[in-house]
Amino acid sequence: MAGVFTVCILEPCCEKTEPGYTPRPKPHHIRTPGWSDSCNHLRSERRKATITTYKTREEANADDQGKARGGGTTDGWMYEGEMPPEGERFRIMPIKGTLTTHFWHGEPVEIAFPTIDLAREYAEEYHEYPDGDRHKQILYNIVGDQDTVVRWSSYTVKIGTELRANDWA
């Protein structure tokens, strides 16, 4: 449908995920470099994705810029076109791990994408965190929005493979 712009945003779950939130200074007794003043809500209580359509790019930009905070890898996106119905969308399923241990499949991200290409572009884009750290997702799978069946993989997992979160990668 021409003339439709879709915006998907993860809404804030608390003041710590609101736009413009300034983290408090790192306490003296916490010396780990990765410490952040983020919320500790359970995954089920975390930010919920909302999908809104607009007739003009200007309206869509105003919504996107007003809510996407940029502090995480999945704050939101804008797409020129209509969002497909549930069951025809895609999610990013990242690979987590450390350099000294093993890798495992993470939970799929909360937001859905209308195309595999948009999900790939989003996963591979650098995101800057409030502490200035930059992050790029390198190992990930693109799965369905209602399942964890691989539709595309950045590291040659066979398409059609059913994955489970927390399984070894």
C-alpha positions in Angstrom: 0.0 0.0 0.0 1.6 3.3 -1.1 1.7 6.2 1.2 1.9 4.1 4.5 4.7 4.4 7.0 4.8 1.9 9.8 6.6 2.7 13.1 7.3 0.0 15.7 8.5 1.2 19.1 9.3 -0.5 22.4 7.4 1.5 24.9 9.2 2.4 28.2 8.4 0.0 31.1 9.6 2.4 33.8 11.5 5.7 34.2 14.8 4.0 33.5 13.7 3.2 29.9 12.1 6.6 29.3 13.6 8.9 26.6 16.2 11.2 28.2 16.8 9.1 31.3 20.3 9.8 32.7 21.9 6.9 34.6 23.1 7.6 38.0 26.9 7.5 38.6 28.5 4.1 39.1 28.9 3.5 42.8 32.5 3.4 44.1 32.3 -0.2 45.4 31.1 -1.5 42.0 34.2 -1.8 39.8 32.9 -3.9 36.9 33.2 -2.0 33.6 29.9 -3.2 32.3 27.8 -1.9 35.2 24.7 0.0 34.1 21.8 1.6 35.9 19.2 -0.2 33.9 15.9 -1.5 35.2 15.8 -5.0 36.6 12.3 -6.0 35.6 11.5 -9.5 34.6 11.4 -10.2 30.9 7.6 -10.6 31.0 7.3 -7.1 32.5 9.7 -5.5 30.0 8.9 -3.0 27.3 6.0 -3.9 24.9 6.1 -3.3 21.2 3.5 -1.0 19.7 2.9 -0.7 15.9 1.5 2.5 14.4 0.9 3.5 10.8 1.0 7.0 9.4 0.2 8.6 6.1 3.3 10.8 5.8 6.9 10.3 6.6 6.9 13.5 8.7 4.3 12.1 11.1 6.1 8.8 11.3 9.4 10.6 12.0 7.9 12.6 14.8 6.6 9.5 16.5 9.9 7.5 16.0 12.1 10.4 17.2 9.9 11.1 20.2 10.0 7.6 21.6 13.0 5.6 20.4 15.7 6.2 23.0 18.6 4.5 21.4 19.8 2.9 24.6 19.2 -0.7 23.5 19.5 -2.8 20.3 15.7 -3.0 19.8 14.2 0.4 20.6 12.3 0.7 17.3 12.3 1.2 13.6 10.4 2.9 10.8 9.4 1.1 7.5 7.9 2.5 4.3 5.0 0.1 3.9 2.4 -1.8 5.8 3.3 -4.4 8.5 2.3 -7.9 7.6 -0.1 -9.8 9.9 1.1 -11.9 12.8 2.5 -15.1 11.6 4.2 -13.4 8.6 6.6 -11.3 10.6 10.2 -11.9 11.8 12.2 -11.5 15.0 15.9 -11.5 15.8 17.1 -14.3 18.0 20.6 -13.3 19.1 23.5 -15.6 20.2 24.7 -14.8 23.7 27.9 -15.9 25.5 31.3 -14.9 26.7 34.8 -15.2 25.3 35.8 -17.7 28.0 32.7 -19.9 28.1 30.2 -21.1 25.5 27.5 -19.5 23.3 23.8 -20.1 23.6 20.6 -19.0 21.8 19.0 -15.9 23.5 15.3 -15.2 23.6 14.0 -13.6 20.4 13.7 -9.8 20.7 10.4 -8.3 21.6 9.8 -6.4 18.4 8.8 -7.9 15.1 10.0 -6.9 11.6 8.0 -6.9 8.3 10.9 -8.3 6.3 14.0 -10.5 6.9 16.1 -7.8 5.3 15.0 -5.1 7.8 15.7 -7.5 10.7 19.2 -8.2 9.3 19.9 -4.6 8.8 18.7 -3.7 12.3 20.8 -6.5 13.9 23.9 -5.5 12.1 23.6 -1.8 12.7 25.7 -0.3 15.5 23.8 1.0 18.5 25.3 3.4 21.0 24.5 2.9 24.7 24.2 5.7 27.2 27.7 5.0 28.6 29.1 5.5 25.1 29.7 1.8 24.3 28.9 0.7 20.8 27.4 -2.8 20.0 26.9 -4.7 16.8 25.1 -8.1 16.7 27.2 -10.5 14.7 25.8 -13.9 15.6 22.1 -14.1 15.3 19.2 -15.9 13.6 16.1 -14.5 12.0 13.0 -16.5 13.2 9.3 -16.2 12.9 7.3 -13.9 15.1 5.2 -16.8 16.5 7.9 -19.5 16.6 11.7 -20.0 16.7 12.1 -21.6 13.3 15.2 -20.3 11.5 14.3 -18.2 8.4 17.9 -16.8 8.0 21.1 -17.3 10.0 24.3 -15.3 10.2 26.3 -18.4 11.0 24.9 -21.1 8.7 22.2 -22.7 10.9 20.1 -24.6 8.5 16.9 -22.8 7.4 13.9 -24.6 9.0 15.7 -25.6 12.2 13.6 -25.2 15.3 15.7 -23.5 18.0 15.0 -23.1 21.7 16.2 -20.3 23.9 19.1 -21.2 26.2 20.2 -24.2 24.0 23.9 -24.3 23.1 24.7 -22.5 19.8 
